[in-house]
Amino acid sequence: MTRIKAYCHLREDFCLVNGQVISKRDTNSEDSWFKQIYKAQGFVYPKFYKMDALSQAGFLASELIKRAYPEMVTAYKDDEIAMVFANQSSSADTDLRFQRSYEQNGAPSPSLFVYTLPNIVLGEIAILNKWYGENMFAVLPKFAPDFFVNYSRILMSAGSKAVLGGWIGIMEKQINVFLFFVENDGEDGLEFNSENLSELARM
């Protein structure tokens, strides 16, 4: 039976892993919220600082899930973990920053242009972990548990043994990130179904 092994939430002011708060935003810090989490958790990946907010969110949530469930790093071949992400606004947060860079500086920023596609976050995670499994990024009106469950089952029936998936909503100051890791034939954890996924997403 497919089971949810670990999950992570990022919100505007707090970060949770498996339902436990691991970090709260310091509003007096000069660092962005994502940089605060990065530093507090002791991550070392210099490319993080070049990423847009969408990719930073995906990096943080996926790395925190790996820490909570380290077996996902050792138990699978490089093509056995699939990724399925979605949000409502595509890469609009970075698109707006790119537009402003053109309006304010008279020339568009190449460093921002690199991130004007939402699926770049998948590439960043895949490169970091050397994962070569199936991946896709959908743009949906709202979080849809049925979509994640059904699409993950299709991927698993086609050969994937685990899925890193979830909602990664970043739009200016609004942060709504919920990533989860599920594996086929798992014994522990919640059953991977729409009801359980919806309940976890509301935390």
C-alpha positions, 0 to 999 in steps of 0.5 A, spaced: 500 500 500 502 506 498 504 511 504 505 518 506 512 517 509 514 525 510 511 532 509 513 539 510 509 546 510 512 552 509 508 558 510 509 566 511 511 565 518 513 558 520 516 552 517 513 545 519 516 538 518 511 532 519 506 537 523 512 539 528 514 547 527 522 547 526 522 554 525 519 561 526 520 567 522 524 573 525 521 579 523 527 583 525 532 579 521 535 582 515 535 575 511 529 573 507 524 568 510 527 562 506 534 564 507 533 564 515 531 557 514 537 555 510 541 558 515 538 555 521 538 548 518 545 549 516 544 547 509 550 548 505 549 549 497 551 556 495 547 555 488 541 556 493 542 564 493 542 564 486 535 561 486 528 564 485 523 564 491 519 558 488 526 554 487 528 556 494 522 553 497 522 547 493 529 546 495 528 547 502 522 543 503 525 537 499 531 537 503 527 538 510 523 531 508 530 528 506 532 529 513 525 527 516 526 520 512 533 519 510 531 512 507 529 516 501 536 518 499 538 511 500 533 506 498 532 508 491 535 508 484 536 515 481 530 513 476 525 511 481 523 517 484 518 521 480 516 528 482 509 532 481 508 539 483 503 544 482 501 551 484 496 556 481 500 562 479 506 558 475 512 562 475 508 569 476 512 571 482 519 571 478 515 573 472 513 580 475 520 581 478 523 580 471 518 585 468 520 590 474 528 589 472 526 591 465 522 597 467 527 599 472 534 598 469 532 599 462 534 591 461 531 585 463 535 581 468 538 574 465 539 571 472 531 572 473 529 570 466 532 563 467 527 562 472 521 564 468 518 557 468 515 554 474 518 547 472 525 550 473 524 548 481 524 540 478 530 541 475 534 544 481 531 538 485 533 533 480 540 536 479 542 536 486 539 529 487 541 526 481 534 524 480 532 522 473 525 520 474 519 522 471 517 529 473 511 534 471 509 541 474 501 543 473 498 549 474 491 548 477 486 553 480 487 550 487 490 544 491 487 538 488 488 532 492 485 527 487 490 530 482 496 528 486 493 521 488 491 519 481 497 522 477 502 519 482 498 512 482 499 512 474 507 514 475 507 508 480 504 503 475 509 505 470 515 504 474 516 509 479 517 507 486 516 513 490 513 520 489 515 527 491 509 531 490 505 537 492 503 544 492 508 550 491 505 556 491 509 563 491 506 569 490 510 575 492 509 575 500 504 569 500 507 563 501 503 556 501 508 550 500 506 543 502 510 537 499 510 530 501 513 524 499 510 517 498 512 510 497 509 504 494 509 498 498 510 502 505 508 499 511 508 505 516 505 512 515 498 514 513 495 511 507 496 515 501 489 517 499 485 524 497 482 524 504 489 524 508 492 528 503 487 534 504 487 533 511 495 534 511 495 540 507 490 544 511 495 543 517 
